[in-house]
Every structure is written in structure tokens, then in C-alpha cells.
């Protein structure tokens, strides 16, 4: 399987793109396509180099970025690459570690060890289903264990009876919001850390009450995207389009698991998914802009900042075709030389991790995977080619060539690496902190992009 996948991609490099000419099914010219086989080979052989075993965890996992850290949201993207390359044991180990976290503390934390006071955008169920459906062996005993963990995590996100770990309730029954489970001391510490590390324009010299108030919003925002201008600094007042789209996915997945395992339906999950999708249409679709936007239930208005999170109803397949067409037409709002940025420019003016200057490999992948099922192949291929060019350009000649030494290295960049984040002008993104070498979602997005321009 590994050799077959590699051979297909190497064949693409040789046949689909010749010299500097791009395949005619794409509007963007390829840059350094002769380097693609080299990058594919690097991705194929490097997964074990990013794998480790934590003494607390039941299995080795792919850390993807920082040794000693199992991030939550990242694992879907890691597993998509691992499975494409035949590393089923590492992919399953990632999920087994998450099952262990759910069983141990009731949810999946943002990051192993240090991120236990909040979770992260919930992608666990989709990762479980993808692994089960793609795996060459249909292990129903394992799926039953994973199903129980999915149910427990779903309860974490949707519990409204007061006996809960985090408060995700909103005044609109059937829709959830982000939150956290940090105490007051952790909120003050988080505020001071973020001000020093990221938002240097804010002051540490403010009353504790203000730190608690701002830290409360910041902590919840870090449960979503670390950080984003989408919520105007008031994330707990918003219905996030991403979170609720994922929960539609959970409800459909649980129906699938129960049917696959021969379990009598515990609830009418399909109806619940349809009801949630209808609420998303009612509150998050903005007809004037032709986009899904986060909804502020306090003001009754949509966010002033559109983001790529608005594509998630397409990713989970419940966006009506006419809405999908308008979203496709409006992706130009996020287009840049380096790829799709995470959001449009914020009126607040600050620079955010998931803002108008940031091109994340995983966002390119989500866009591609959202467009293809709706038949928008040319648009998906253009996104794929632009991402291939950004990654390949910096593989050959990484820019900036120097960076402030951070977690590794001597401050000088060398050819032959992929990175966690890039900028709208196609360079490596050192905003807030210098970008690290990354396989994880950078490698997976590269493989997905190659598949896309071939098909």
C-alpha cells in the first residue's frame, strides 16, 4: 500500500506536470515540480521521526510539531497523511491516546499535559470514522470502544443539565459555544502569558478583575482557534459556525456507528443532525454576504469578520447547493499569493494567528476537501497548486532565511523542510513566534494537493 501510494504520486510528478508547465485543468503554473518526488519521499519516510511514547499514554503518538505534546485538532490532519502512507499503527495510536484522555478526564484537552483547562475544535469523531472506513481491517471491537468515547465527548460539548465540565450552552437550544474549565488563577496566568507572548499591545498593569474578564474570553478563544479576529474579543457571546458544523458531523457519525455495530439507536441522531443544520442555516447564513458567519446571540448580529471556518457546512455536506456556490464564488475574499488566508482583514487591526496574514496548510486541505464533493474541481485544483507552490518554494529556498532562535536550530534556515504556517506572500510565517519544522498537517496537505491536481 505504501509503495502503491508513493508510486501514484511519483507518477503524477512525472506525467501530470512536465517542466514548468501546469496541468491544463489548473489555472496556476507549477513552481519546481521536479522537487515534488523529493518532498513526497521525505514525507513518506519521516513520520516515525515525529512519533514518541509518553509514559502516561497507552500507545505511541505523532506529535507533529513539539515533542512531548499531543495536540487535539491536529490529529485528524496527521492521520490523513499517516493512513495515506500506510502507517496504520501510528494513526490508531493517536486515536487510542485520545480515547484514554476521554476516559480519564471526560474530554480531549487542547494539548497533552499543559492544555487540560480547555478542549479544542472537536474533530475526534470524524477521525475515528475515517480510520475505521479507510483501514484495511474492520475492527468492530475497537470501533465499539471508540464509539463509547465519542458519546462521552459529545456529552462534554452538549451537556445542558448543569452537571458538566465546561459550559457550552447558549440561549438558542440546540446550538453550542466554546468555553473552558480554567479557574481564576489560571485565567490571570493565561492573560499575563498571552500579553507577553502574543498580544504585546495589551498591558499587564491592569486590575485583576480586568485580567479575569479578558482572560475568560481569551481562554475560550484558544479552545477555538489560537487566536482569531472572528469574535470581536467576545467569543462566549457567539454561536461558532465551526463548532456546530462539527457537532452535525458527530450526530451523523453516531448514527453510523450504532448501525455498523448493531446497536439499537440511543437517540434519533439523524434528526438531531438535521435540526442542528437547520439552526445553523437560520442563524449563521448571511444572505447579503453569501457566507456562513459566526452569530452573536447577544447583539443578534453576525460577526464583522468572515473566515474560512464558514466553509465547514460544505465540509460536512449539509450546505445547500446554492449556498455552496456562493461560498465558492466568495473564496476570493481569502485568496492571496501564498494561498487561502484564515480570515478577511479585521477592523480591530491586530495580527492574529488565524487572521488575514496567515496561510495554514490544514486550512488549504479543508477547503479542497469541502469543494470537491460539490463538484468544484477547478477551484480545488487552483487552491492545491497554490499550496504546492508555497510549500515547494520554501523547500528549495526557505524565506525568511533567518529567524530568532526559538525551539530548535541556530537561527538559520536550510532547504529541505516543511513548516507549520506560512504567510499571504508565500513565505514562512514567524508572526508571534518563529515557525517550526512540521510534518503533520503540512505533509498531509501536500499529499492531498498532489492527489487533487491529478484527479
N, C-alpha and C positions, 0 to 999 in steps of 0.2 A: 504493500500500500504506500509506504514511504517513497519507494523508488518510482512507482507509477505517478504519484502526485508531482514529484520533482521533475520527472521526465516530461509531463504535460506542460509544466511551467517553462522548462528549458526549451521545449519545442515552440512555445509561444514566443520566447525571446528571439528564436532563430527565424521563425516563419511569419509571425504576426507583425513584426516591426523589423524593417531592414534599414540599416544605416541610421540616418536621422529622420526617416520618414515615418509618420504615424499611420496606423491603420485607418483606412478611409471611413470607418464607422465612428471616428472620433474627430473632433474639430481642433485638437491641440497637438502640436508636434512633440514627439518624444525627445527627451534630452538624455544622452548617454545610455540608450537602450542596451548597448553592448555590455554594460555593467550589471544588467538585471540577473544573469545567471550567477554572477559572483555574490550578489546580495541574497538571492534565493538559497544558495549553498550555505551562506553564513547563517541565515535564519534556520535552515534545516538542522544544522549541526550544533546550534548554540543553546537550544532550550535547556539541556541538562546543566549548562553553566549558570543558569539563573534559578536553579532548584536547590532547596535546602530542607532540612528536617528540624523543626522546632521541638524541644523536648516535651512541650505541653500537647502538641498536636498528634493526631493518630496516624498521619501519613505525610510524606514529603509534599511540598507545595512549590509553585512557581512564584517567586516574589516579584519578578518583572522589573523592579526599579531599585528599591532599597533592601539590602539584606536584612533579615530579621523582621520584615513587615509583609503581612498578607493583607493587601487592600481588598475591600469588598467589590466595588463596582468594576474594577479592572478584570476580575476573574472571567467574566463572560468573554471578553476580548482575548485574554490569554488562551482560554480553552478552544476558541475557534481556530487559532493557529496551531495549538498542540494537536488537535484532532486531525487537522488537515495534513499534518506531518507524521501522524501515526503514533504520537506519544499518549496513548490512552491511559496509561498508568498515572502519569502526572496530572492529566485532566481530571481523572477520578479522584486523585489525592486532593486536588484543590476543593472539590465538592465535599469530600469526606471531612475535610477540615472545617468547612462551613456548617455541615451537619453537626459536628462536635460543638461549635460555638453556639448554635441554636439550642442544642440540648443542654448546654452548660449554663448559659446566661439568658436565654429566651429570645435572642436576636443575633444578627451578624453585625459586629461593630465595624466602624469605618476602617479601622486597622488593628491588626493583632497587637495586643498589649496596651499601646498608648491611646487607642481611639475608642475606648469602651463606654464613653459617655454620650455617644450618638451612633446611629447606623449610617447608611448611605443609600442612594438611589437603588431600589431593590431589583436586582437582576438575577437573583438566585434561582427562582423557579424556571425562568427561561433557559438558564444554563443547564439545569437538571434535565429539562425536556430535550434540549439539543444534544446533550451527551447520550441520553437514552436512545434517541432516534437515530443518531449517527453511528453509535457503537456497533461493531460487528457482532457483539454478543448481547442479546437482550436479557439482562439480568433483572428479573422481576423482583427477586428478594431485595436487591439493592434499591430498586425503584420504590418498593414499599417503605423502606427506611427513609428515603429522600422525601417521599410523599408526606410522611408524618412531620418531617422537618418543615416542609413548605407550608403545611397547615398551621404549624406553630408560629412561623414567621408572618404568615398572613394575619393571624390574630394580633401579633405585635403592631402591625400597621393599621388595623381596622377596629380594634377593641374600643367599644364605647360605653362599657359598663362601669367604668371607674377603677377597676382592678387591672391597671395597665402599667407598663414600664415607662412609656412616653405618651404624651397627649397629642394625637394626630387628628383629633376631632375638629369639625368645622360646623358653623350654623347650617350648612347645606348637607343634610343627611345623605350619605352615600358617596361623599367626596372627602378626601383626606388632605392633610397638610404635613409639612416637615416639622420636626421638633428636636428634642434632645432629652437626656436624662442627667445632665450635669447639675451639681449642687452650686451654691453661691460662690464658694471658694474657687471652684473650677472655672466658673464664668469670669471672675475677676482675673484669674491667671491667664485664661484664654485671651481676654481683651488685651492685657499687657503684652502677651506674646505676639499677637497679631499686629498690634500697633508698631511694635519694634521690628517685626519681621516682614510685614506686608504693607500695611496702610500707614506709612510713615507720616502722612499729613495729619493724622489724629494725635491727640495729646494723651500722655499718661497722667498728666497732672489734672485730673478731674475727680469729683466726688465718687465714692464707691457706688452710690446708688445709680449714677450715670453709667459706670462701668458694667454694673449688673444688667441694666436695661439694654445697653448696646451689645454686651456680650451674649445676652439671651438671643438676640436676633442673629448675631454672627455665628453662634454655635449651631443654630438651626440651619443657617445658610450653608455651613460647611457640611451638613448632612445631605444637601442637595448637590451643589457644585461649589468648588473651593477656589474662588468666590465668583459671584456673578452680579451684574447690574440689573437683572430681571425684576427684582422685588423692591427696588427703591429703598433698601435698608429695612424693610418691614415684612420679611418673608412669612412670619406667622399670621399675617393678615391675608395670605394668598392661597388660592387653590392652584397648585402647580400642575401644569399640563403634563410634565414628565411623570411625576409620581402616580397620578391617577391613570395614565396610559399603561404604566407597568402593572398596576393592580387589575386592569382589564385583562392583561395577559395572565396574571395569576389565576383569576377566576376561570378563564378558559382552560388553562393548564390543569387545574384541579379536576375539572370535569373529565379531561382526557385521562389523568392518572386513575381516577376511580373506574372509568370504563375499561382501561387497559388491565387493571388489577382485579377486575370483577367485584369491586366494592359497591354496595348499594349507595346511590347518591346521598351524601350527607346534607346537601342543600341544592337548590336549583341554581347551580353555578353559571350555566349559560345565560339564564335570565338575569342574574346579578351582573354579569359582564355586559349584557346588552343595556341594562338600566344605567350602569355607570357610564357607558359610552354615550348614551343619550344625554346624560347630565353634562358630560364634557362638551358635547355639541351645543347644549343650551348656554353654558356659562363661559366656555373658553374659545368658541369660534367667533372671530371678529369679521363680520361680513365686509365691512368697509376696507379693511386691510387685506383680506383674503389670506388670513393666517390664524393658527391657534395661538392664543396668548394666555399667560397666567392671569387669573381673575382675582381681584381684590374684593373680598366679600364685605369689607368694612365700608369702602367707598362706592362699591358697585361698579367699578371701572376695571378695564383691562390694564395690564402693565404698559407703560410707555415705551418699553424696550422689547422688541421682537428678538427671539433667539432660535437657535437650531433645535431646541427642545420641542418646538412646535411641529417637528416632523414625526414625533413619536406615535401619533394616531395612525400614520401611514405605516410605520414600522410594525405595529401590532394589527394592522389590517382592518381597522374599523372606520377609517376616514372615508366618507362618501367620495365617489369618483370625481364629482365636480369640485369638492374641496381639495382633493389631491392635485387636481390640475392647477388650481390657483396657487397652491403651495409651490408646486414645481415652477410655475412662472415667476414666483416671488423669491426664489433662491438667489437671484441676482443681488438681493439686499446684503447677502453674506459673502458674495464672491470677492476674491482677492487674487493677487498674483500667486500667493502661496497655497491657496485652497479656500475652503469654506471657513470663515471665522465663526466664533461661537455666538456672537450677537451683533446687532447693529450698534452704532455709537450711542452711548448713554448720555443723557442731558446732564448727569452728575459730573461728567468729565474725568473721573478717575479711571485708572487702568486696572482691569480685573483679570484673574486667571482665565475665566471663561467669558471674555469680553470681545470687543471689536478688533483687538490686535492679535488674538490667539488662534492658531490653526492646530487643532489636536488631531492626531491620526485616528483616534476612535470616533470622532465626530464625522470624519470623511467616510468611515466604514458604515456608520449608522445611516448616513444619507444615501449611500449606494444601496444598502440593503432595504431601505424604505422605498426607493424609486423603482427598483427592478420589478417587484411584484405588480406594480401598477402599469407596467409596460413602458416606462420612460428610460429606455436603454441608452439612447444617445446622451441624455443628460447624466446618467450614471457613469457612462464611459468618460465623459469630459471631467467629471469630478475625480474619477480614478486616475486619469492621465496626469492631471494637475498634481495630485498627491504623489504619484510615482516620480514626477519630475522634482518636486521639492525634496523628497527623501533621497533620490539618486544624486542630485546636485550637491547635497551636503555630505553624502557618502564619498564623493570624489574630492570635494573642496569645502570642508566644513567652515561655515561663517556664522558668527564671528570666529576668527581663528584663535582668539584668546578669550579667557573668561576668568573671573575671580575664583580661585580655588575654593571648592565647596565640599563635596562629599568624597571626591576622588581626584586624582591627577594633579598635575603641576601648573595648571592654568593655560596649557597649550593644547589645542585640539589637533587630532590626527585623522587622516582619512580612514574609512572602513567601519563606520559605526552608524547606527540609527539612534534617534533621540526621542525623548518623551513628548516634546512640544516644539512647535515652530511658530513663525510669525507670518503676518499677512504679506510681507515682502519676500517670503520664501527662505528666510534664514532661521537659524536655531534660536529658540526663544529663551533668553536669560532673564526675562522680566520676573520680578520678585525674588527669584533665586535661579542660579545657573542650571540649565537643563542637564539631566544625567543621561548617560547611555541607557538605552532601553531596548529590550527585545519585545516582550509583551504585546501591547496593542500596536506599537509601531511596526513590528514584524508581521502581525496578523493583518493589519490594514494593507500592507504591501502585497501580501499574498491575495487578499480579496480583490485588490485593484487589478492585479495581473489577470485573475480569473475573469474580471468584468470586461476588460478590453478584448479578451479573447472571444467571449461568448456573444 
